Amino acid sequence: MSGVVDPVADDEELIARARNGDLEAYGALIARFTAPAHRLAVLLGAGADADDVVQEAFVKAHGSLNRFRPGAPFRPWLLRIVANEAKNTVRSRGRRESLALRVPEQRVAPDDPEAEIIAAERRKTLLTEIEKLPERERQVLLCRYFLDLSEAETAEILACPRGSVKSRTSRGLTRLRNALGEEAHRG
């Protein structure tokens, strides 16, 4: 029961088609959400296992489509599955890998090597301080600021109350500000 997938089809339409056995529709969902799923897996510590985490999450999501609530947003539901898979992978590994974060490059003039060095040092310092945060605060900040997720999406993905997202965000940002000094307040 497969057919041509409209590239602008909304998630709800694709999910309905995928539930009816349309593998091309599910393939369109995979194509649409692979990048954020992969980023989340990496940010939550899956590292080199991120591809496997994402693949397993998509397999589990496909098997659970019949339990997906019609009309609910697909992205947070899928990313929660990815988050659970990433946590399981990290836990089963028995050790913690460094975060393989890609902090967005700060725009500097191409002919300004001093600014490039300063920007690289700031990125390195930020990543180091983020790695030092308690896991719950680090996960919330990664979801909120590196994946640009809302409080509600973050709460759903991390399976915690929205109030916890707010308090963990506040505590995490305070710790970062303290660690980075007044520079964090300005930038």
Disulfide bonds with the S-S distance in Angstrom:
none
